[in-house]
Amino acid sequence: MKIHKEGNTTIIIVLILLMIINIPFYLFLPDLWLIPVFVTFLSAIFIFFILWFFRKPHRVNNSADHEIICPADGKVVVIEEVFEGEFLNEKRIQISVFMSPLNVHINWYPLNGEVIYSKYHPGKHLVAWHPKSSTENERSTVVVKNQQNKTILMRQIAGAVARRIVTYAKEDSQAKKNTEMGFIKFGSRVDIFLPLDAEIKVRLNQKVSGNLTILAALK
C-alpha cells in the first residue's frame, strides 16, 4: 500500500505517541501480559486506520476532454442549481461529494485546462454536509478554464474533523486529468460548479470514485 506524502508527519507523530503509551505497560506490568498485548493490539488497529486514510491508490482515467471526472471519493449529497458568487457570479449546477474518514482523501483535477483562480479561505468547521459549510467553513476554491473557454469551479471544504486543506493548484499553472489538485485531511467535502447545460451523469446518494467516475459531460 502506497502512502501519500501528506501523511508522513502525521504517521511519525502517531508512531511516537503510541510507543510512549505502549512501553510503560511492558516495563511496569510484565506479569499482566494480557494488558500490554491488548494495548498493542489496539495501537496496531489505530495505526492501520491512519495508514489506510493516507493511502494513495494508482488510478488512471482515459476520459474525453468534454467529460468531467469526479475529483474525490465519497457520496453525492447535493445536485442543485445555485448562484456561485465568489468568482463566477452566475447560476451553476452544484454537485457536492461528501468524503468520510474511510475514503481516499486525494483530490484530482476533473478536467484539462488552465488554473485561472486559486484562493484559500480560513473559516469555521461545521459538519461537511451543513448547507452553510460551502461558504463559511475553511475552504479553498480553484477555477479551471479549458481550451473551449468553459470554466469549472471546485471547492475543497474542511469538515468538523478536518483542520487542514492542502491545495497544489496555483494560478496560471496547467490543470491535467490524472493529476492531484490537493488533499483534505479527515472528514470533508468537495463541491464542483458546472455550467447549466452540462449533462449530469450521477445521481443523489451515488457512491463515486475520485479520478474514475464521470460526473458530467460539457456541451
BATINU-5269 format. One record per residue: x, y, z of N, C-alpha, C, O, CB in turn; residue number from 1. Coordinates in steps of 0.05 Angstrom, whole numbers. Glycine has a CB too. Example, Ala and Ser with C-alpha at 12.3 -4.5 7.8 and 13.67 -1.06 7.14 Angstrom:
<nodes>
   n_xx   n_yy   n_zz  ca_xx  ca_yy  ca_zz   c_xx   c_yy   c_zz   o_xx   o_yy   o_zz  cb_xx  cb_yy  cb_zz pos
    264   -114    156    246    -90    156    264    -66    156    285    -66    169    226    -89    181   1
    257    -45    142    273    -21    143    258      1    157    268     23    161    282    -12    114   2
</nodes>
This chain:
<nodes>
   n_xx   n_yy   n_zz  ca_xx  ca_yy  ca_zz   c_xx   c_yy   c_zz   o_xx   o_yy   o_zz  cb_xx  cb_yy  cb_zz pos
     17    -24      0      0      0      0     18     25      0     34     29     18    -19      0     25   1
     14     42    -20     30     66    -22     17     88     -5     -7     91     -5     32     75    -52   2
     34    102     10     24    123     28     29    151     16     50    156      5     38    121     55   3
      9    168     18     11    195      8     31    212     24     32    208     49    -16    209      7   4
     45    230     11     65    246     25     52    264     47     66    271     66     79    264      5   5
     27    271     44     14    288     65     11    273     91      6    286    112    -13    297     55   6
     14    247     91     11    232    116     37    228    131     36    218    154     -1    206    110   7
     60    235    120     86    228    132     89    239    161     95    224    179    108    239    115   8
     83    265    164     86    277    190     67    266    210     74    259    233     82    308    189   9
     42    262    202     21    251    220     29    223    229     26    217    252     -6    251    206  10
     38    207    210     45    179    217     68    178    236     68    162    255     52    163    191  11
     88    194    232    112    195    251    103    203    279    111    191    299    133    214    240  12
     86    224    281     77    233    307     60    211    321     64    206    345     60    259    304  13
     43    199    306     26    177    317     43    154    327     38    143    349      6    167    297  14
     63    146    312     81    124    320     96    130    346     98    113    363    101    117    298  15
    105    155    348    120    163    372    101    163    396    108    153    418    132    192    369  16
     77    173    393     58    174    415     50    145    423     47    140    447     33    189    407  17
     46    128    404     39    100    411     61     86    425     56     69    443     31     85    385  18
     86     91    418    109     80    432    110     89    461    115     74    479    135     87    418  19
    105    115    465    105    127    492     83    114    509     86    109    533    100    157    491  20
     60    108    496     38     95    510     43     66    516     37     57    538     12     98    494  21
     55     51    497     58     22    500     81     14    518     78     -5    533     62     11    473  22
    104     27    516    128     19    531    123     16    561    131     -4    572    150     38    526  23
    110     36    574    106     33    603     90      7    611     95     -4    632     91     57    614  24
     72     -1    594     56    -26    601     75    -50    602     71    -67    619     34    -30    580  25
     94    -52    584    113    -74    584    133    -72    606    143    -92    616    127    -76    557  26
    140    -47    614    160    -43    635    149    -48    663    162    -60    680    172    -15    634  27
    124    -39    668    114    -39    695     92    -60    700     84    -65    722    102    -12    701  28
     83    -73    678     62    -94    682     71   -120    667     55   -131    652     35    -84    671  29
     96   -129    672    105   -152    657     90   -178    664     88   -196    647    135   -157    662  30
     80   -180    689     65   -204    697     37   -204    686     25   -226    681     64   -206    727  31
     26   -181    681     -1   -179    670      1   -176    640     -7   -155    629    -18   -156    683  32
     12   -196    627     20   -193    599     -4   -188    580     -1   -177    558     35   -217    590  33
    -28   -197    588    -51   -193    571    -57   -163    567    -66   -155    546    -75   -207    583  34
    -52   -147    588    -58   -118    585    -40   -104    565    -51    -91    547    -54   -105    613  35
    -13   -107    566      3    -94    546     -2   -105    518     -1    -90    498     32    -97    552  36
     -8   -131    516    -14   -143    490    -40   -131    478    -41   -125    455    -17   -173    491  37
    -60   -127    496    -85   -115    487    -81    -86    478    -92    -78    458   -106   -116    509  38
    -65    -71    493    -59    -43    486    -44    -42    459    -50    -25    442    -42    -29    508  39
    -26    -60    455    -11    -61    430    -30    -68    407    -27    -57    385     12    -82    431  40
    -48    -86    412    -68    -94    392    -85    -70    383    -89    -65    359    -86   -117    402  41
    -94    -54    403   -110    -30    397    -93    -10    382   -103      4    364   -121    -18    423  42
    -68     -8    390    -50     11    376    -46      4    347    -44     21    330    -23     13    391  43
    -43    -23    342    -39    -32    315    -64    -26    297    -61    -18    274    -34    -62    315  44
    -87    -29    309   -112    -22    294   -112      8    287   -120     16    265   -137    -30    310  45
   -104     24    307   -105     53    303    -85     61    281    -92     78    264    -98     68    329  46
    -61     51    282    -41     59    262    -49     48    234    -43     61    214    -13     48    270  47
    -62     25    233    -72     15    207    -93     34    196    -93     40    172    -85    -13    211  48
   -110     45    213   -130     64    204   -117     89    193   -125     99    172   -149     72    227  49
    -96     99    207    -82    123    197    -69    117    170    -70    133    151    -60    132    218  50
    -56     94    167    -43     87    142    -64     84    120    -60     92     97    -27     60    145  51
    -87     72    127   -109     68    107   -120     95     98   -126     99     75   -131     52    119  52
   -122    114    117   -132    141    110   -113    155     90   -123    168     71   -135    158    135  53
    -87    152     93    -68    166     76    -59    148     52    -39    154     40    -44    174     93  54
    -74    127     46    -67    111     23    -68    126     -3    -84    145     -6    -85     86     22  55
    -52    118    -22    -50    132    -48    -54    111    -70    -35     99    -79    -23    147    -51  56
    -79    107    -78    -84     87    -99    -75     96   -127    -74    120   -132   -114     80   -101  57
    -68     78   -144    -60     84   -171    -85     84   -188    -97     63   -192    -38     65   -182  58
    -92    107   -199   -116    108   -216   -110    125   -241    -97    146   -239   -139    121   -200  59
   -119    115   -263   -116    129   -289   -142    128   -304   -154    107   -307    -93    115   -306  60
   -151    152   -313   -175    152   -329   -168    161   -358   -148    175   -362   -196    172   -317  61
   -183    151   -377   -179    157   -405   -204    171   -417   -212    165   -439   -172    132   -421  62
   -215    189   -401   -240    202   -409   -235    223   -431   -212    232   -435   -253    216   -385  63
   -256    229   -445   -254    250   -466   -252    278   -453   -259    281   -430   -279    249   -485  64
   -242    297   -469   -238    324   -458   -263    337   -447   -262    352   -428   -226    342   -480  65
   -286    331   -460   -311    344   -451   -324    330   -427   -344    340   -416   -331    343   -474  66
   -312    308   -418   -323    294   -395   -309    304   -369   -285    306   -368   -319    263   -398  67
   -325    309   -349   -316    319   -323   -313    295   -304   -333    281   -299   -335    341   -312  68
   -289    291   -293   -284    269   -276   -288    277   -247   -282    300   -239   -256    258   -280  69
   -299    259   -231   -303    265   -202   -276    271   -189   -257    255   -192   -318    241   -188  70
   -274    293   -174   -248    300   -162   -242    285   -136   -220    287   -125   -247    329   -157  71
   -262    271   -125   -258    259    -98   -275    234    -95   -295    230   -108   -265    279    -76  72
   -266    216    -76   -282    193    -68   -304    203    -49   -302    223    -36   -264    172    -53  73
   -326    188    -48   -347    194    -29   -374    188    -39   -378    170    -55   -345    222    -21  74
   -393    204    -30   -422    201    -38   -433    228    -47   -427    248    -34   -438    190    -14  75
   -448    227    -68   -460    252    -78   -483    260    -59   -502    245    -56   -471    248   -107  76
   -480    284    -47   -500    293    -28   -516    317    -37   -537    323    -26   -487    299     -1  77
   -507    330    -59   -521    353    -69   -519    353   -100   -498    349   -111   -510    380    -58  78
   -542    357   -113   -543    363   -141   -565    384   -144   -589    378   -143   -549    337   -160  79
   -557    409   -148   -577    430   -149   -567    455   -163   -543    459   -166   -586    438   -120  80
   -585    472   -172   -578    497   -185   -574    518   -164   -592    522   -147   -600    506   -206  81
   -552    532   -164   -545    552   -144   -533    576   -158   -525    575   -182   -526    541   -122  82
   -530    598   -143   -515    621   -153   -488    621   -141   -485    621   -116   -530    648   -146  83
   -467    619   -157   -439    619   -147   -429    648   -147   -426    660   -168   -421    601   -165  84
   -424    658   -123   -418    686   -120   -389    694   -113   -383    717   -111   -435    698   -100  85
   -372    674   -111   -344    681   -104   -328    690   -128   -312    709   -126   -330    657    -91  86
   -332    676   -150   -315    682   -174   -332    683   -200   -329    702   -215   -293    662   -177  87
   -349    664   -204   -364    662   -229   -387    682   -231   -392    693   -252   -375    634   -232  88
   -400    687   -208   -422    706   -207   -444    700   -227   -454    717   -242   -412    735   -212  89
   -452    675   -227   -474    666   -244   -485    640   -233   -474    627   -216   -464    662   -273  90
   -508    632   -244   -520    607   -236   -505    583   -247   -495    584   -269   -550    605   -244  91
   -502    563   -231   -488    538   -238   -502    514   -226   -519    516   -208   -459    540   -229  92
   -496    491   -237   -504    466   -225   -483    457   -205   -460    453   -213   -509    443   -247  93
   -490    455   -180   -471    447   -159   -474    417   -153   -496    407   -148   -475    463   -133  94
   -452    403   -154   -451    375   -146   -432    374   -122   -409    382   -124   -442    356   -169  95
   -441    363   -100   -424    361    -76   -420    331    -69   -438    315    -69   -438    375    -52  96
   -394    325    -63   -386    298    -55   -376    298    -27   -357    312    -20   -364    287    -75  97
   -390    283     -9   -382    281     19   -361    259     22   -366    237     12   -406    276     37  98
   -339    265     35   -317    246     39   -317    238     68   -312    255     86   -290    258     30  99
   -321    212     74   -319    203    102   -290    197    108   -274    196     90   -337    177    106 100
   -283    194    134   -255    188    141   -245    162    129   -221    158    128   -253    186    171 101
   -262    145    118   -254    120    106   -247    122     77   -236    104     65   -275     98    110 102
   -255    145     65   -250    149     36   -221    158     31   -207    168     49   -269    170     25 103
   -212    153      7   -187    166     -2   -191    196     -2   -211    205    -13   -178    155    -31 104
   -172    211      9   -175    240     11   -159    256     -8   -155    280     -4   -169    248     39 105
   -149    243    -29   -135    258    -50   -157    272    -67   -178    260    -72   -118    240    -68 106
   -151    296    -77   -169    310    -96   -155    313   -122   -132    323   -124   -177    338    -85 107
   -168    304   -144   -157    305   -171   -169    327   -187   -192    335   -182   -160    278   -185 108
   -155    336   -208   -167    355   -227   -188    340   -243   -183    318   -252   -145    367   -245 109
   -212    352   -246   -233    339   -261   -232    344   -291   -247    332   -306   -260    348   -251 110
   -215    362   -300   -213    369   -329   -185    380   -335   -170    387   -317   -235    389   -337 111
   -180    381   -361   -155    394   -370   -159    423   -375   -181    431   -384   -144    380   -396 112
   -139    440   -370   -142    468   -375   -121    484   -360   -100    474   -352   -170    477   -367 113
   -128    510   -355   -110    528   -341   -123    537   -315   -147    544   -315   -103    553   -359 114
   -108    537   -294   -118    547   -268   -118    578   -269    -97    591   -271   -101    537   -244 115
   -142    590   -269   -144    619   -270   -151    632   -244   -151    656   -241   -165    626   -291 116
   -156    615   -223   -162    626   -196   -157    605   -176   -165    582   -179   -192    636   -195 117
   -144    612   -154   -139    594   -132   -136    610   -107   -118    627   -104   -113    577   -137 118
   -154    605    -88   -154    621    -63   -162    605    -39   -182    590    -40   -173    645    -66 119
   -147    607    -18   -153    594      8   -169    613     26   -163    637     27   -127    584     22 120
   -189    602     40   -206    618     58   -206    605     86   -215    582     88   -235    621     48 121
   -195    618    107   -199    607    134   -228    608    141   -243    624    130   -181    622    154 122
   -237    592    160   -265    593    167   -272    574    189   -255    564    204   -282    587    143 123
   -298    568    191   -309    551    213   -304    521    206   -292    515    185   -339    556    217 124
   -313    503    224   -311    475    218   -338    462    225   -341    444    242   -289    462    235 125
   -359    471    210   -385    458    212   -383    431    199   -365    425    184   -407    476    198 126
   -402    413    206   -402    387    193   -404    391    163   -417    409    154   -426    369    204 127
   -390    374    148   -387    378    119   -413    379    104   -414    391     82   -369    356    108 128
   -434    365    114   -460    365    100   -477    389    107   -500    391     96   -474    339    105 129
   -468    407    125   -484    430    132   -487    449    108   -467    453     93   -470    446    156 130
   -511    460    103   -515    477     79   -496    501     78   -489    510     56   -543    487     79 131
   -487    512    101   -470    535    101   -440    528    101   -424    546    100   -476    552    125 132
   -434    502    101   -405    495    101   -391    504     76   -367    510     77   -403    465    104 133
   -406    506     53   -393    514     28   -384    543     28   -365    550     13   -413    510      5 134
   -396    560     45   -388    588     46   -376    597     72   -365    619     73   -413    605     39 135
   -379    582     94   -370    590    120   -347    574    131   -332    583    149   -392    590    139 136
   -343    549    121   -322    532    131   -295    540    120   -293    555    100   -327    503    125 137
   -273    530    132   -247    531    120   -249    518     92   -259    496     90   -225    517    138 138
   -239    531     72   -243    521     44   -222    533     26   -208    552     32   -271    528     34 139
   -220    521      3   -202    530    -18   -216    528    -45   -228    507    -51   -175    514    -18 140
   -216    549    -61   -230    550    -86   -211    550   -109   -191    566   -109   -249    574    -87 141
   -216    533   -129   -199    532   -153   -217    533   -178   -237    519   -179   -181    506   -153 142
   -209    549   -197   -224    552   -222   -206    544   -245   -184    554   -247   -236    581   -225 143
   -216    526   -262   -201    518   -286   -217    525   -311   -241    520   -313   -195    487   -284 144
   -203    536   -331   -215    542   -357   -202    524   -378   -177    523   -380   -211    572   -364 145
   -219    510   -393   -208    492   -414   -204    507   -440   -208    531   -442   -226    468   -417 146
   -196    492   -461   -189    505   -487   -214    516   -501   -212    532   -519   -176    485   -505 147
   -238    506   -493   -263    516   -505   -274    539   -488   -297    547   -492   -283    493   -507 148
   -258    550   -470   -265    573   -452   -288    566   -433   -303    584   -424   -273    597   -469 149
   -292    540   -428   -311    532   -407   -297    533   -380   -274    523   -378   -322    503   -413 150
   -310    544   -360   -298    546   -333   -312    527   -314   -337    526   -314   -299    574   -323 151
   -296    514   -297   -307    496   -276   -294    505   -250   -270    509   -248   -300    466   -282 152
   -311    508   -230   -302    516   -203   -303    493   -185   -324    479   -183   -318    540   -192 153
   -281    487   -170   -280    467   -150   -275    480   -123   -260    499   -121   -258    445   -156 154
   -288    469   -102   -284    480    -75   -278    457    -56   -295    439    -52   -308    496    -66 155
   -255    457    -44   -248    438    -23   -258    450      4   -252    473     10   -217    432    -21 156
   -272    434     19   -285    444     44   -277    426     67   -281    402     66   -315    445     41 157
   -266    438     88   -260    423    112   -285    417    127   -304    434    127   -239    438    129 158
   -286    394    141   -309    387    157   -305    392    187   -288    408    194   -316    358    153 159
   -321    379    203   -319    383    232   -293    371    243   -283    381    264   -343    370    246 160
   -283    351    230   -258    338    239   -234    349    225   -213    353    237   -259    307    235 161
   -236    355    199   -214    364    183   -204    392    193   -221    409    200   -221    366    154 162
   -178    395    194   -167    420    203   -146    431    184   -132    451    189   -155    417    230 163
   -142    417    161   -122    426    143   -129    418    114   -133    395    108    -95    416    150 164
   -130    439     97   -135    435     68   -108    440     54    -96    461     59   -158    453     57 165
   -100    422     37    -76    426     21    -85    430     -8    -99    413    -19    -56    402     24 166
    -76    451    -21    -83    456    -49    -57    460    -65    -42    478    -59   -101    481    -52 167
    -53    443    -85    -30    445   -102    -34    464   -125    -15    474   -137    -22    417   -112 168
    -59    469   -132    -66    486   -155    -56    515   -151    -62    527   -130    -96    486   -160 169
    -41    525   -170    -32    553   -169    -42    567   -195    -43    555   -216     -1    554   -167 170
    -48    593   -191    -57    608   -214    -37    608   -237    -13    610   -232    -64    637   -206 171
    -46    606   -261    -30    606   -286    -16    580   -291      0    577   -309    -10    629   -285 172
    -21    560   -274    -10    533   -278    -29    516   -294    -52    524   -298     -3    519   -251 173
    -20    493   -304    -36    476   -320    -50    455   -303    -38    442   -286    -19    462   -342 174
    -76    451   -308    -91    430   -295    -93    407   -315   -100    410   -338   -120    440   -287 175
    -87    383   -305    -88    359   -322   -102    336   -307    -98    332   -284    -59    351   -330 176
   -119    322   -322   -132    299   -311   -110    279   -302    -88    278   -314   -151    286   -331 177
   -116    262   -283    -98    243   -271    -77    256   -254    -57    243   -246    -84    227   -294 178
    -80    282   -248    -61    297   -232    -75    307   -207    -98    314   -208    -49    320   -248 179
    -60    306   -185    -72    315   -159    -75    345   -158    -57    360   -164    -54    305   -136 180
    -99    353   -149   -105    382   -144    -99    390   -115    -92    412   -110   -134    388   -151 181
   -102    370    -97    -97    375    -69   -105    352    -51   -107    329    -61   -114    400    -61 182
   -107    357    -26   -112    336     -6   -127    350     18   -120    372     25    -86    322      4 183
   -147    336     29   -160    345     53   -157    324     75   -163    301     70   -191    351     48 184
   -148    333     98   -144    313    120   -169    308    136   -181    327    147   -121    323    138 185
   -178    283    136   -201    273    151   -227    282    138   -227    292    116   -200    282    180 186
   -250    279    153   -276    282    140   -279    309    126   -271    329    138   -297    279    161 187
   -290    310    102   -291    335     87   -311    332     64   -326    313     62   -264    342     78 188
   -309    352     46   -328    353     24   -316    368      0   -299    386      4   -355    366     32 189
   -323    361    -24   -315    376    -48   -339    384    -64   -356    367    -70   -295    358    -65 190
   -341    409    -70   -363    419    -88   -351    425   -115   -328    433   -118   -376    445    -76 191
   -367    420   -136   -359    427   -163   -382    441   -176   -405    432   -175   -350    401   -179 192
   -376    464   -189   -397    480   -201   -395    479   -232   -375    488   -243   -395    510   -191 193
   -415    468   -244   -415    463   -273   -434    482   -288   -453    492   -276   -423    434   -278 194
   -429    486   -314   -448    502   -330   -476    490   -329   -479    466   -326   -438    504   -359 195
   -496    507   -332   -524    498   -330   -531    477   -352   -549    461   -348   -543    521   -332 196
   -517    478   -375   -524    460   -396   -508    434   -395   -510    418   -414   -520    473   -423 197
   -492    430   -374   -477    405   -372   -496    381   -368   -516    383   -355   -457    407   -348 198
   -488    359   -380   -504    335   -377   -494    319   -353   -472    308   -353   -502    317   -403 199
   -511    318   -332   -503    305   -307   -504    275   -309   -524    264   -319   -521    315   -283 200
   -483    262   -301   -481    233   -304   -484    217   -277   -482    193   -277   -455    226   -317 201
   -488    231   -255   -490    218   -229   -517    225   -217   -531    243   -226   -467    226   -210 202
   -524    212   -195   -549    217   -181   -544    220   -151   -522    213   -141   -569    193   -186 203
   -563    231   -137   -560    235   -108   -556    208    -94   -567    187   -101   -586    248    -97 204
   -538    209    -74   -531    186    -57   -515    165    -72   -509    143    -61   -556    173    -47 205
   -506    171    -96   -489    152   -110   -461    153    -99   -450    175    -94   -489    158   -141 206
   -449    130    -95   -421    129    -87   -403    133   -112   -408    121   -133   -414    102    -74 207
   -383    151   -109   -366    158   -131   -337    154   -124   -330    154   -100   -372    187   -140 208
   -320    152   -144   -292    148   -140   -276    170   -154   -281    176   -177   -283    120   -151 209
   -258    182   -139   -242    203   -150   -224    194   -173   -212    173   -172   -225    215   -128 210
   -223    210   -194   -207    205   -218   -217    181   -233   -203    171   -251   -178    201   -210 211
   -241    171   -227   -252    149   -242   -281    154   -252   -287    151   -275   -252    124   -224 212
   -299    162   -234   -327    167   -240   -330    192   -257   -319    213   -251   -344    169   -215 213
   -346    189   -279   -353    213   -295   -377    227   -283   -398    215   -280   -360    204   -325 214
   -372    252   -275   -394    268   -262   -413    280   -283   -437    279   -279   -382    290   -245 215
   -401    290   -304   -418    304   -324   -403    306   -351   -380    299   -353   -425    333   -314 216
   -418    315   -371   -406    320   -397   -413    348   -405   -436    357   -404   -417    299   -418 217
   -393    363   -415   -398    390   -424   -408    390   -452   -402    373   -468   -372    407   -422 218
   -426    410   -458   -437    412   -485   -415    423   -503   -419    427   -527   -462    431   -485 219
</nodes>
